[in-house]
C-alpha cells in the first residue's frame, strides 16, 4: 500500500542522492559512512505540497476544480542491531481545501516490519504494520493516487507474532508460533477482521543429510464482521531430497479441515510437491503445487539478476484471508532495486539508503510497478500473475510491469455486501511503463504510463483507467528536494471521467 502523504515523490521514506553504478563521477552526497556499516539509520523529513485538479469529485457531469494544500512530516528508521532488525516508515499530514469542494482531513501512512530477538536467539517477536488508503470497490470510480478521493477508505492492518525457534542436538529443528492479526477499515460495507493462529513445525536440520523431512501443523480462527467465523486446520508432512547442491525437490501430503465452503467443518486430503533450483548464482526458479480443498494451488517464482537489471515473474493461486492480498511486494520498484543491490550491499541499512537514494534521484515512486487491489469481506481464492523488471542505465532507469489477477469468493451463499455479490469472479489486468532520465547531477525527468482494467466475469461490469504522468525532480540543496508533476487521467466506465492534475512539492530531510 502506497503511503498517501508522499505519493507524489513515491514514498514517505527518507532518501539520499546517490550515484548509479558505472555512471560518471558526480558531485553528490555519499551515503557510505567511514568505518563499520551503520547499525541504525533514522531520518525525519518535512514536506509541503500544492495540488490542483480540474475534477476533484471524479465526475463526468459535475466537474469541480479544487486547490489542496498538504503539510506533513515523516520518519524512516532502519535497524540492523544484534537483537532488532527491520524498518519503520511513518508519515502524517493535513489537507486544507481552498474552495470547499473537498473535505479537510489528515492522512497517515505506516509500513513497519520488525523482528526482535527477545532471548538468546531462541525467543523472537515479529511485528508488521500497514496503514494507508485502499480502494473499496473494483467497480466504483477508480482514482489515481491515494488521497481523499471517492472510493477510498483508510485501512489499518497489524500483526504481532511471538515464537520459539531452536534445534535438538543440531539434528531436528523446531518452531512454535502464535500470531495475532487485525484489520480495520473505515468502509462500513467491508469487513473488519480478527485472526488468531497457532502453528508448530518439526524438521530435520539443513545440511545433515541429502534426504530431509518436515512436519507442520496449524490452526487459525478468523472472525469477519460482515461474514462469519471461520476455522482452518492443517497437518502436513514433507520429504525433501537435495539432488544437487543447487536443486532441491520435495513431496508432501496431509489433511486439512475448515468450514469455509460449508457451515459445518469438513476434512479434506491434501498432497503435492515442488522444487527449488538455482542453476546459476544470478538465477532462481521455485515451483510448488498442491491438491487443496478448493481445487489446486500453486506458486511459481522465477528471477534473473544482471549487473544492472532484475527480472521477476510470479504466478500463484491460493486463498487470501485478509482484505489486501493482491500483488507481491518483491515486484515493486523498491523490491526490485533491493534485489539488484543485494549482492553488492549486504548490509540492510546501507542497502535501504541506496534504494531510497535511487528513487529520489530518478524521481520515481517506490510502488511504480504496483497495482491497487480492493477490499473484500470473506475468504477469497486468487490467481495472481506478475512480470516486472528494472534496467538501470548510465543516466536513468527503465521499469515495466504486467499483472493479471482472477479472484472469487469462496462460499457464494454468503451475502457480505462486497464486489462478489455483483460478480462471482473478478478479473483485473494492468500494465505500467516508466522511464526516468537524469538531466544533470541534481535533476531528473520521468514519464509514466499506467493502465488498469476491472471486469466482472459474466456481467456487464467493466472499467478502465489510463493515466500518463510527467514529473521533474531536482535537488534544491543537499537535503531539500523539489518535484513538479503533471498528470492526465481517463476513466472509461458506465460513469466515465477525465481529470488533469498539477502538483508541486518541496521536502526537506534532517
N, C-alpha and C positions, 0 to 999 in steps of 0.2 A: 504494500500500500504506500503510495507516494505521500510524503509529508506535505500538508496543504500549504504551510507557510512559505515554502521555498520552491513551489512548483515552477516558477519562472527560471530559477537557476538550476532546478532539477533535483536539489537535495538540500536538506537543512544541515547537513554535516559541514563542519569547518573544512576549508580547502586551502591548499598552499600551492602556488605556482611551481611547476617542475618541468624539466626538460625531457623531451621524448628521446628514447634511446636512439643513437645514431644521428640525431639532429646536430646542426652546427652549434657551437658553444654560444650561449646567450647569457646576458646579464640578468640572472634570475636568482631568487632567493632559494638557497639549498634547504632541503628538508632533512638532510642526513647530518645528525649531530656528531661532534667529535667524541671519541671514546666508545664505550659499550652501547649497544642498542637501547633505546628508551624502554622503560617498563610501563610508563603511563603517559598518555597524551590526552590533555584536556584543553579544549579550545572553545571559548564562548564567542558569539558574534551577535551583532545587532543589524537590523535591516529596515529599510523603508521602501515602499513600493507605491506607485501610482498606476492605476489601471482604468482604461476607458473601453467600454463596449457599446456598440450601437444596438444591441439586442439583449439586455440583461435577463429578461424573462424567457429567452429562447423561444419566442413565439413567431409564428408565420404571419399573424394578422395584427397583433398588438405589439409592435416594435417600440421599445422604450430604451433610451440610452441612459447610462449611469457612469459617474466617476467614483471610483472606490480608492480610498487610501488605506494602506495596511502598514502598521508599525509593529515590530516584534523583535524577539530575541531567541537565540537557540544556543545549545551547548552540545558538543560531541566529546565523549570520553571513551578512550580505548585503553583496555587493561591487558597487560601481559605479565602479571605478578605470579610468584610461585603458587599462591592459593586462589587467585582470582584472574580469570581471563574473559574476554568478550568486549562488548561495546554497548554504550547507551547514547542515543541520539534523540534529544527532546527539543521541541520548539513551541512557542506560544506567541500569538499575535492578536491584534484587534483590528476589526474592519470598520471603517467610517464612510458612510454614503453621503454624497453631495446633493443628490436630487430626491432622495427618499424612495426611489424605486425598490432598492434592496433594503434589507434589514441590517442594522448594525449588530455585529456579533463578534465572537472571539473564535479563533482556530487554534487547535493544539495538535501536535503530532509526536508520536513516540515510536521508536524502533529499538528495542532492547533485547540483547542476547548475552546472558552472563552465566558463568559456571564457577561455583565456589567449591574449593577443596576444603570441606569442613573439618576433616580429621584424617591425617596420616595417609593420604592417597587411597582412602577406603570409603569414607562417607562424603558424599557430594550433594550439592543443591544446584539445580538448574532453573533459570528464570528466563522467560520470554514474555515480551510485552509489545503490543502494537495498538496505536491509536491513530485514527485518521478518518477521512470521509470516504464512504463507499457508495457505489451505485445500488439503489434499492431494487430496481427492476430492469430487466433486459429489454422490455418492450415500451417503456415510457420514454420521454425525451432524453437523449443522451448528450450530456455536456462534455466539453473538453476541459480538463483540469479537475481540481477537487476543492473549489471554493464554495461559497454559499450560493449554490445554484439549485434549480429544480432537480428532483430525482437523486439527491444526495443526502446521506444521513451519517452523523458521527457514529463510529463503531469502535468499541474498546474490547480488546482481547488480551487476557493474561493467563499465563501458565506457570505454575511452580511445581517442581518435581524433585524431591529428595530421593536419593538412592544409595545403596551399598554395592560396592564392586570390589572383587578380590580374586584370590586363587587359592586352591587347596594343593599344597605340595608342588606348585608350579605345573600341575598336570590337568586340573579341572578349574575353569574359570566360572565365577558365579556373579549374578547381579539381581538385586531385589529392589523394585522401584514403585513409588507411589506418585501419581500425577493428578493435579487439580487444575482444571481448565474452566474459565468463564468467558462468555461473550455477551456483551450488552450493546444494543443499538438503539438509536433514537427513533428508528422507524417503527411505528406502532403495529404495522401489519407484517412484521417479520419477527421470528422467534429470538428470544434470549436463550442462551444455552448454558447449562451446568454439566460438567463431566468429571467423574472420578474414576481413575484407572489404577489397578494393582497388577503388576506383572513380575514374573520371575524368569530367570534364564540360567541353565547349566550348559557348559560346553567344554570340549577338550581344548586345552591351551594351544595357541598357534605355534607352529614350529616343532611340536613334539613328535608328530608323525605325519605322513602324507595323507593318511585316512583320518578324518575327524568327524565329530558328531556334535549335535546341539539339541536341547530340549527347551521349548518356550511355552509359557502359559500366561494368560492374561484374562482379566475381567474388567469390563467398562460399564458404568451406569451413566446414562445420559438422560437429561430432562429438558425437553423442548417446550417453551412456554406456550406456543401455539400448536404444537403437535402432541406428543405423548412421551411417556418414559420408555426408554429402550435399554436393554441389557445385551451385551455382546460378550461371549466367552470363547476362548480358543486354546487348544493344546496342540502343538506342532512339534514333530521330531524331524531331525535333518541329518543326513550323511553327506559329507563333502570329501572330495579327493583332489589333491594337488597333482594334476597330470604333469605339469612342468612348473618351475618357479613363477611363471607368468600366466598360467592357466589353471583356474580352479573351477571344478564342476560340482554340482550338488543335486540331490533329490530330497524331497520332503513330503510328509503326509501327516494327517491327524484328523481331529474332529473340531467343529465349531458349532455353537448353538446361539440363537438370538431370537428376538421377537420383532424383527424389522418387517418381514413380509407378512407375518400373521400376528394375530392378537396374543396367541399363546406361544411359548418358547418352543422352537423346533431345532432338531440336531441335524447336522449335515457332515458328510465326509469331505475332506479337502486333501488334495495331493498336487504335486507339481515338481518343478526343478528349474535349473538355470546354470549360468556360467559367468565367470568374471575373467576377462582376458585383457592383458596389457602387452600387445605384440611388440611395441617399442616404448621407450621412455616417454614419448610425447603423445601416445595414442592409448585409448582405453575404450573397451566395449563390454558392457554388462547387460545381461538379459535374464529375466525370470518370469515364469508363468505358473498359474495355479488354477485348479478347478475349485470354484467357490460356491457359496450358497446362492449368489445372484447370477452365476454363469462362469466366466473365466476372467481372471485378472492378469495383467502383465505389466512389466516395467523394463523398458529398453533405454539405455543411456549410452551414447557414443560421443567421444570428444577427441579432437585432434588439435595439438598446440604447435605453432611455429614460432619463429623468433619474434615476429611482430603481429601474429594473428592467432585467434582462437575460434574454433567452430564447435558448436554443441548441438546435438539432436537428442530429444527426449520423446518417448511415446509410452504413455501409461494408461492403464484402465484399472480403476479401483473405486472404493466407496469413499465419500467425504462426509464426516460427521460434523464439521464446523461450517460456518457460513461462507467463508472465503477459502475455497480450495482450488482456485484457478491459477495455473501457471507455476513456475518454479523459479525461485529467486536466483538460482545459478545461471539462468539465461538472461537476466537483466544485464544492462551495460556494466553496472558496478560488479556483478558477479563474473562477467567475462574478463574484465580488467584484473580482478583479484586472481583469477586463474592464470592470466598472462604473466603477472609478476610473481606468482607463487614460487617458481623455481629460482629466480634471481634474488628475491627478497623474502627469505623465510620468516623473518621476524614480523608478527602480525601488526604491531604498532607502526613500524616503518612502511609496511605494505598498505595499511589503511591510509597513511599520509600520502603515499604515492598515488593510490586510486583517486582520492579526493582532489589532489592537485591536478591530475589529468582531466577530471570532469570540469573543474573550473577553468583550466587553461583552454579547453575546447569549447566551453560554454554549452555542453550537452547535459541533459538530465541523466541522473543515475538510473532512472527507470525507463529510459528511452525505448527499450525493446520489450517493455511490459504492457500487457493489455488488461483493462479492468474487467472484473467479473461482476457478480451481482449477489444480493443477499438471498439466502434460502431459509426454510423453516423446518426441514427434516433431513434425514439421511438421503444422500443422492449418490448415484453412480455417474462417474465421469470418465470420459476418454479424452486425454489431452495430448496433442502433438505440437511440438515446438522445434523450430530450427532457427538458430541465431548465430551470428558471427560478428567479430570486430576486427578490423585491419588498421593498425597504426602506421601512418605514413610519416615521412620526414617533417611535413608541415601540416599535418592534420590527421583525421581519422574517418573511416567509413564503417558504419554499422548497419545491420539489417536484421529483421526477424519476421518469421511467419508462424502463425499459431492457428490451430483448429481444435475446437472443443465441442464434444457432444455430451449432454447431461440429461438425466431423467431422474425423477423422484422415485425411490423405492417404496412401494405400497401406495398406489394411486387412489386407494379408497379413502385416504385422509384428505380432509379439506383444510388446508393450512393458510390459504389466502395468498400464497406466493405465486410466482410465474407459472409453476407447474399445474395450477388449477386452470390455466388457459391453454397450455400446450404440454402434452405428456413428455415431449422431447424437445430440447432447445439446442440449436446449433449456433456456435459463434465462430466467425472467421475473421482474421485480421492480419495486416502486414504493416511494417514500418521500414523506412529507409532514411538515414540521416548522414549528412556529411558535414564535417567541421574543418575549417581551413584557418591556419594561423597566418594572419595578415602581417604581424610584427611580433617581436618578443613580448609585447604587452596586450595585443588584441587578437581576437579570432571572430570569424563569422561562421554561421551554421545555417543549414536548411534541413527541415524535417518534413517528410510526407508520412501520413498515417491514414489507414482505413480500417474500420471495423464494421462487420455485419452481424446482426442478430436475427435469427429465423426461428419461428415456432413451427417445427416439422409437422406437416399435415394440416396446417392452418394458414390463414392469410396474414398472420403476424410477421412483419418484416420491417427492419430499419437499417440504414447505412449512414455512417458518419465518416466524412472525409475532412481532413484538415491539413493545411500547409503552414509551417511556422518558419519565419526568418528572424534570426537573432544576431546581435552584435554584442560581444563581451570584451571589456577592456579593464586592465588594472589601472585604477586611478592613482594608487600609491602602493607601497609594499604590502599593505594589509587591507586595502579598500578596492572593491570591485564594483563596476557598473555594468548593467545589462539593459539593452533596449530590444523589444521584441514586437513583431507584427504577425498576427495570426488571422487566417481566413478559414472559417468552418462552414460546412454544408451538410445538412442533415436531411435525408430523404426518408419519409415515412408517411403514414396517414395524415399527420400534422407536421409538415416539414418546417425548417427554419434556416436562415442564413445569418451569419454573425461575422463581424470584423472587430478585432480587439487589438489594442495597443497597450503595452506595458513597459514601464521603466522602473528599475530597482537599483538601489545602492546598498551594499552590505559591507560591514567592517568587522574584521576578526581581531581579537585581542591576544 
